Amino acid sequence: MPYKNLHSPASLESRRKASKKYHQDHREKYLAYNAEYRARPENRERIRRLQKERNLRGYYALSLAEYEALLLSQGGKCAACHTDGWGRSGPVVDHDHKTGAVRGLLCNTCNVAAGMLGDNPDRAKKLAIYLGATL
């Protein structure tokens, strides 16, 4: 088959259908292999890293390198409270919900607090004044 015919729309569609049918026919084999692959200890960190990369790219248009550079620029600490106790999930990407712009990395507690305050600085100030007054 000539090269140009391999990349024709009809040829691509034909190969796509054949591949889909093959994977459907051998679904159990693929599921068993994937489960066994994920269970191997040497693959867990790689899978976790790939998932993190996919989530960063999908949710925040942020590469893993950009994420790590942001963490380094913050000195490995929360942008708000400056703790290095991130919580179970590790650093959380804080972003403006209106524009989607990434603001920094927060610990889980600061991220939840910011969300509960509706990202409203006036509300945060009023809460800070209240907490200061009650001490």
C-alpha positions as CSV (number, residue, x, y, z in Angstrom):
1,M,0.0,0.0,0.0
2,P,1.5,3.4,-1.0
3,Y,2.4,5.7,1.9
4,K,-0.2,8.3,1.0
5,N,-3.0,5.8,1.2
6,L,-2.0,4.8,4.8
7,H,-2.8,8.3,5.9
8,S,-6.0,8.9,4.0
9,P,-9.1,9.6,6.0
10,A,-10.7,6.3,5.0
11,S,-7.6,4.3,5.9
12,L,-7.2,6.0,9.2
13,E,-10.9,5.3,10.0
14,S,-10.6,1.7,9.0
15,R,-7.5,1.2,11.2
16,R,-9.2,3.0,14.1
17,K,-12.2,0.7,13.9
18,A,-10.0,-2.4,13.7
19,S,-8.0,-1.3,16.7
20,K,-11.2,-0.5,18.7
21,K,-12.7,-4.0,17.9
22,Y,-9.4,-5.7,18.9
23,H,-9.3,-3.9,22.3
24,Q,-13.0,-4.7,22.9
25,D,-12.4,-8.4,22.1
26,H,-9.3,-8.5,24.4
27,R,-10.7,-6.2,27.1
28,E,-10.2,-8.7,30.0
29,K,-6.6,-9.3,29.0
30,Y,-5.9,-5.5,29.1
31,L,-7.8,-5.0,32.4
32,A,-5.8,-7.8,34.0
33,Y,-2.5,-6.4,32.7
34,N,-3.3,-2.9,33.9
35,A,-4.3,-4.1,37.4
36,E,-1.1,-6.1,37.7
37,Y,1.0,-3.1,36.4
38,R,-0.6,-0.7,38.9
39,A,0.0,-3.1,41.7
40,R,3.8,-3.3,41.2
41,P,5.5,-1.1,43.8
42,E,8.1,0.2,41.2
43,N,5.2,1.6,39.1
44,R,3.2,3.4,41.8
45,E,5.3,6.5,42.0
46,R,5.4,6.8,38.2
47,I,1.6,6.4,37.9
48,R,1.1,9.0,40.7
49,R,3.4,11.4,38.9
50,L,1.6,11.0,35.6
51,Q,-1.8,11.5,37.2
52,K,-0.5,14.7,38.9
53,E,0.8,15.9,35.6
54,R,-2.5,15.2,33.9
55,N,-4.5,16.9,36.6
56,L,-2.2,20.0,36.6
57,R,-2.3,20.3,32.9
58,G,-6.1,19.7,32.7
59,Y,-7.3,21.9,35.6
60,Y,-4.7,24.7,35.7
61,A,-2.8,24.5,32.3
62,L,0.3,24.1,34.5
63,S,3.2,21.7,33.7
64,L,4.8,19.7,36.4
65,A,8.0,21.7,35.9
66,E,6.1,25.0,36.5
67,Y,4.4,23.5,39.6
68,E,7.8,22.5,41.0
69,A,9.3,25.9,40.2
70,L,6.3,27.6,42.0
71,L,6.9,25.3,45.0
72,L,10.6,26.2,44.9
73,S,9.9,29.9,44.6
74,Q,7.7,29.7,47.8
75,G,10.6,28.0,49.6
76,G,8.6,24.8,50.0
77,K,6.1,26.5,52.2
78,C,2.4,27.5,52.0
79,A,2.0,30.9,50.3
80,A,-0.5,32.0,53.0
81,C,0.6,30.7,56.4
82,H,4.2,29.7,55.5
83,T,4.0,26.2,57.0
84,D,5.6,23.2,55.4
85,G,2.9,20.9,56.9
86,W,0.9,20.5,53.7
87,G,-1.6,17.8,54.8
88,R,-2.2,14.5,53.2
89,S,-2.7,15.7,49.7
90,G,0.4,17.9,49.6
91,P,0.5,21.4,48.1
92,V,-2.8,22.5,46.6
93,V,-2.9,24.8,43.6
94,D,-4.7,28.0,44.5
95,H,-6.3,29.8,41.6
96,D,-8.8,32.6,40.9
97,H,-12.1,31.0,40.2
98,K,-13.1,33.8,37.8
99,T,-10.0,34.1,35.7
100,G,-8.4,30.7,36.3
101,A,-5.1,32.3,37.0
102,V,-2.8,30.4,39.4
103,R,-2.0,32.4,42.6
104,G,0.2,30.0,44.4
105,L,0.4,26.8,46.4
106,L,-1.5,26.5,49.7
107,C,-1.7,23.9,52.5
108,N,-5.0,22.1,52.7
109,T,-6.2,24.2,55.6
110,C,-5.5,27.6,53.9
111,N,-7.1,26.3,50.7
112,V,-10.3,25.2,52.5
113,A,-10.4,28.5,54.5
114,A,-10.0,30.5,51.2
115,G,-12.8,28.5,49.6
116,M,-15.1,28.9,52.6
117,L,-14.5,32.7,52.6
118,G,-15.4,32.7,49.0
119,D,-12.0,34.2,48.0
120,N,-13.3,37.5,49.5
121,P,-10.5,39.6,51.0
122,D,-12.9,41.8,53.0
123,R,-14.5,38.8,54.6
124,A,-11.0,37.4,55.5
125,K,-10.0,40.8,57.0
126,K,-13.2,40.8,59.1
127,L,-12.5,37.3,60.3
128,A,-8.9,38.2,61.2
129,I,-10.1,41.3,63.2
130,Y,-12.7,39.1,65.0
131,L,-10.1,36.4,65.8
132,G,-7.6,39.1,67.0
133,A,-10.3,40.7,69.2
134,T,-11.2,37.4,70.9
135,L,-7.6,36.5,71.9
